[in-house]
Amino acid sequence: MPEEIDLSAPTASPEIPPARPLAMWQVCFQVMRHPSAASFTSLVENPGIRMERALLWLFVVTLVGMVVSYGMQGVSYAIFGPVTLIPGTTRTAPLNPGTYLTILAAMAVCGSPLNGVFAVVSVMFVSLADNVIAKTLGAKWNFKALVYFFCALDIPFMVASALVGILGGIPYIYPALMLALLVFMLYFLVLRVIAIKAAFQFGTGRALAALFLGGFLMWMVILMIVGLLFVLLLVGVVAARLMFPHMGNTGLL
């Protein structure tokens, strides 16, 4: 006879293996494919989700994308010369082909790392501004989560921008690429609203307010910094003229 099973007796539950950390491409794919607050919220529960890791990925993707984009533009120019981007117009190189290719090489080597740094700094600055506004709207501070969410959105956007740069040298397809990028930017904006909703448990209205007011706050701070630097520059010039009046006659100041 088969042995009877005592359902009242405690049974040892099988050990549940810990969830495997998601690769960054899986994170980006998840939020792009399933645009919902739940998709973003589930990322926080996954092990290995760290703000520093996301920022490193954003830097690397931006760096590689810009290098490849500049390189392909150089290859396209070397093969096709000045190509037609929009019917009736041409892209002309400054001075001569050698100068144009040299400028592209310099931008790839020097400009690409700067673009990567700018991408990292800007996503942190935007997240900080949105957190400040969200805090005033009654939310809890959630800076690291929002940075991670925004990185998961910015990485695919950087890839799309790099593809436009890579394929943009092919004659006559540039308008179609720019239209596709515009549609992607609108979708990207919608996803940012969803990310803010997930980070702060907001409704759509407060998420939109945090997004646009955060952007306004960010630009106000940037303008204040630029204005301050301009004033300091003027003060420095005036001080130099007063301390070294003979320099004004040489045209240096």
C-alpha positions in Angstrom: 0.0 0.0 0.0 1.2 3.5 -0.7 2.4 5.4 2.3 -0.2 8.0 3.6 1.0 11.6 3.6 0.2 13.5 6.8 -0.8 16.9 5.6 -0.9 18.3 9.1 2.8 17.6 9.6 5.2 20.5 8.8 7.1 20.0 5.6 10.4 21.5 4.7 9.9 24.1 2.1 12.3 24.0 -0.8 15.0 26.6 -0.7 14.2 29.4 -3.2 17.4 30.4 -5.1 18.2 34.1 -5.0 17.2 36.1 -8.1 20.1 36.5 -10.5 21.2 40.1 -11.1 20.0 41.5 -14.4 22.5 42.6 -17.0 22.2 46.3 -17.9 20.9 45.4 -21.4 18.2 43.3 -19.8 17.2 46.3 -17.6 17.0 48.6 -20.6 15.0 46.1 -22.6 12.6 45.6 -19.7 11.7 49.2 -19.3 11.5 49.9 -23.0 9.3 46.8 -23.7 7.1 47.1 -20.7 6.5 50.8 -20.0 4.9 50.7 -16.6 5.6 51.9 -13.1 5.8 48.2 -12.1 8.6 47.5 -14.5 10.7 50.2 -12.9 9.7 49.3 -9.3 10.7 45.6 -9.9 14.3 46.8 -10.7 14.8 47.9 -7.2 14.1 44.4 -5.9 16.7 42.8 -8.1 20.2 42.2 -6.6 23.1 44.0 -8.2 21.1 47.1 -9.0 23.5 49.9 -8.2 23.5 53.5 -9.3 27.3 53.4 -9.8 27.0 50.4 -12.2 24.3 52.2 -14.2 26.4 55.4 -14.5 29.4 53.4 -15.6 27.3 51.7 -18.4 26.0 55.1 -19.5 29.5 56.5 -19.7 30.8 53.5 -21.7 27.8 53.3 -24.1 28.1 57.1 -24.8 31.9 56.9 -25.3 31.7 53.9 -27.6 28.7 55.2 -29.5 30.4 58.6 -30.2 33.7 57.0 -31.3 31.9 54.6 -33.7 29.7 57.4 -35.0 32.6 59.7 -35.7 34.5 56.8 -37.3 31.7 55.9 -39.6 31.2 59.5 -40.6 34.9 59.6 -41.6 34.6 56.3 -43.5 31.4 57.6 -45.2 33.2 60.8 -46.3 36.3 58.9 -47.5 34.1 56.7 -49.7 31.3 58.9 -50.8 32.7 62.4 -50.3 30.1 65.2 -49.4 26.9 63.3 -49.5 23.3 64.5 -49.9 21.5 64.4 -46.5 18.4 66.1 -47.7 17.5 66.4 -51.4 18.7 69.7 -52.7 21.4 70.2 -50.0 24.9 68.8 -49.5 27.1 68.3 -46.5 30.4 70.0 -47.3 33.7 69.5 -45.4 35.6 72.5 -44.2 38.8 73.4 -46.0 39.8 70.0 -47.5 39.1 66.3 -46.8 42.3 65.9 -44.8 41.2 68.7 -42.4 37.7 67.3 -42.1 38.9 63.8 -41.3 41.5 65.2 -38.8 38.7 67.1 -37.0 36.6 63.9 -36.9 39.5 62.0 -35.4 40.1 64.7 -32.8 36.4 64.7 -31.8 36.4 60.9 -31.6 39.5 60.9 -29.3 38.9 64.0 -27.2 35.2 64.7 -27.6 33.9 61.2 -27.0 35.1 61.0 -23.3 33.8 64.5 -22.7 30.4 63.4 -24.1 30.5 60.4 -21.7 31.3 62.6 -18.7 28.6 65.1 -19.7 26.0 62.3 -20.0 26.8 61.1 -16.5 26.8 64.6 -14.9 23.6 65.6 -16.7 21.6 62.5 -15.6 22.7 63.1 -12.0 21.9 66.8 -12.2 18.5 66.2 -13.7 17.7 63.5 -11.1 18.8 65.9 -8.3 16.5 68.7 -9.6 13.6 66.3 -10.0 14.2 65.0 -6.4 14.1 68.6 -5.1 10.8 69.3 -6.8 9.3 65.9 -5.8 10.3 66.5 -2.2 8.4 69.8 -2.2 5.4 67.9 -3.6 5.4 65.5 -0.6 7.6 62.6 -1.8 10.5 60.9 -0.1 14.0 61.5 -1.3 14.9 58.7 -3.8 17.9 60.0 -5.7 19.7 56.7 -6.4 16.7 54.9 -7.7 15.8 57.8 -10.0 19.4 58.0 -11.4 19.2 54.3 -12.1 15.8 54.6 -13.8 17.0 57.5 -16.0 20.2 55.6 -16.9 18.1 52.7 -18.1 16.3 55.1 -20.4 19.3 57.2 -21.5 21.4 54.2 -22.6 18.9 53.2 -25.4 18.6 56.8 -26.4 22.4 57.1 -26.7 22.4 53.9 -28.8 19.7 55.4 -31.1 21.6 58.7 -31.4 24.7 56.8 -32.3 22.9 54.8 -35.0 21.7 58.1 -36.5 25.3 59.3 -36.6 26.5 56.0 -38.1 23.8 55.7 -40.8 23.4 59.4 -41.4 26.1 59.4 -44.0 24.1 57.2 -46.3 22.6 59.4 -49.0 18.9 60.3 -48.7 18.0 58.4 -45.6 18.9 61.2 -43.1 15.3 62.7 -43.0 13.8 59.3 -42.2 16.4 58.7 -39.5 15.6 62.1 -37.9 11.9 61.4 -38.0 12.4 58.0 -36.3 14.6 59.7 -33.6 11.9 62.3 -33.0 9.3 59.6 -32.4 11.7 57.8 -30.1 12.3 61.1 -28.2 8.6 61.4 -27.6 8.4 57.8 -26.3 11.5 58.6 -24.2 9.7 61.5 -22.6 6.7 59.3 -21.7 9.0 56.8 -20.1 10.6 59.5 -18.0 7.2 60.4 -16.6 6.6 56.8 -15.8 10.0 56.5 -14.1 9.2 59.5 -11.9 5.8 57.9 -11.0 7.6 54.7 -9.9 10.4 56.5 -8.0 8.1 58.7 -5.9 4.7 56.9 -6.0 3.2 59.8 -7.8 0.2 60.1 -10.1 0.6 61.4 -13.6 -0.1 65.0 -12.6 2.6 65.3 -10.0 5.0 63.3 -12.1 4.6 65.8 -15.0 5.0 68.6 -12.5 8.2 67.1 -11.1 9.6 66.5 -14.7 8.9 70.0 -16.1 9.6 72.0 -12.9 12.7 69.9 -12.3 13.9 70.8 -15.8 13.1 74.5 -15.2 15.0 74.4 -11.9 18.0 72.8 -13.6 18.2 75.4 -16.4 17.8 78.2 -13.9 20.8 76.9 -11.9 22.8 76.5 -15.1 22.0 80.1 -16.2 23.0 81.3 -12.7 26.3 79.5 -12.9 27.0 80.8 -16.4 26.1 84.3 -15.3 28.3 84.1 -12.2 31.2 82.9 -14.3 30.6 85.8 -16.8 30.6 88.3 -13.9 33.8 86.8 -12.5 35.4 87.0 -15.9 34.4 90.7 -16.2 35.7 91.4 -12.7 39.0 89.7 -13.6 39.4 91.7 -16.8 38.7 95.0 -15.0 41.1 94.1 -12.2 43.8 93.2 -14.7 43.3 96.6 -16.5 43.6 98.4 -13.2 46.7 96.5 -12.0 48.4 96.4 -15.4 47.2 99.5 -17.4 49.9 99.1 -20.0 48.4 95.7 -21.1 45.4 97.5 -22.5 47.6 99.3 -25.1 49.0 96.0 -26.4 45.5 94.6 -27.2 45.8 91.8 -24.7 42.9 93.1 -22.6 
